[in-house]
Amino acid sequence: MYRFLLSRAIGLVIVLLSVSFLTFIIGYFAPGDPIRVLMGIKSVAYPNAYMQLKHAYGLDLPWWQQYYNFVANALHGQFGLSYHYQEMQVIDLIRQGLPASIELGLEILAVTVIIGIPLGVFTALRANSHADTTVTGITLLFYTIPDIVLIVAFQVLMVWLYKQSLPYLPVAGWDSWQSRVGPVLIAASTGVGYFTRLTRTTMLEVLKQDYIRTARAKGLSEQVVIYLHALRNASIPLVTLLGPSLAFIVTGIFFVEYAFNIPGIAYTTLTAVGQLDYPVIQATTILFSTAVVVFNALADIGYGSSRSTDSGRIEACTCLPQTYPTVTLPQAIGLNPV
């Protein structure tokens, strides 16, 4: 376990250094001058002020020295000043958007698990039936439709309901539970379809195993067999997907936050791209990269723990009596030997 954690920690450092360097190089060689964007036409009228601002942000230094200063400051939790929001630290911008992004991500994950896993169990227990075909078809449909299509359809529908004086949900904002329904359900639609399909597949595979037949032969109730034995084993692949699912949610909320005007980190990042605010872009990129690597590591740790715990439980479940009564062939078919 310690060796695994050490390898993950080393991998995290390598990933963060690689991401930070690539992000810095792309921003450094990207067209456009952030100081001229900040000053506008005044950068031509006041060249001295332009040079002073460029020196204040360290943009007159060589690229390698700028990158060194960025990494050194990042190790102390500082990402410098924002180009667009003057005299405001980037870390303060991140702190403002972090609560909304965390709430959105956790709500999406909760909806994905709460709806996806029960639907997968439901379809597995009714495999090849009309209910299985209907539920699987609907979830796969939402899985394949891009979020942009669902967002546009949702917002058009809500505007139409508003014009017809019918009950509607807000199409922007993050200040009430009504405003959270649309973005959470739309962002979770892909995960629900995937978890439903995966749960169904793993449950069908587990239900064919010998220890399930043994548990039923021992007289256990169907609820105990399904939810204590079968679902517990079927959840092992699901545990491994929690990390990638969280990483997918982290990267997938970018457009959702921007489309619904949610004041989160993703919204701040996309706004910074249009403003050439490279310190904000670099900081948020590193933050999201760290989240992806950490979530994947936690999923691997959870998978290992589930496997070790589950192996002992399976051995206990599959134990059978070792002695059997001796029955001859005539007795077995109901005949008495002559």
Secondary structure, DSSP 8 states (H G I E B T S, - for coil): -HHHHHHHHHHHHHHHHHHHHHHHHHHHHSSS-HHHHHHTTHHHH-HHHHHHHHHHTTTTS-HHHHHHHHHHHHHTT---B-SSSTT-BHHHHHHHHHHHHHHHHHHHHHHHHHHHHHHHHHHHHTTTSHHHHHHHHHHHHHHHS-HHHHHHHHHHHHHHHHHTT-----SS-SSSHHHHHHHHHHHHHHHHHHHHHHHHHHHHHHHTSHHHHHHHHTT--HHHIIIIIIHHHHHHHHHHHHHHHHHHHHHHHHHHHHHTT--SHHHHHHHHHHTT-HHHHHHHHHHHHHHHHHHHHHHHHHHHHHHHHHHHHHHHHS---S------HHHHTT----
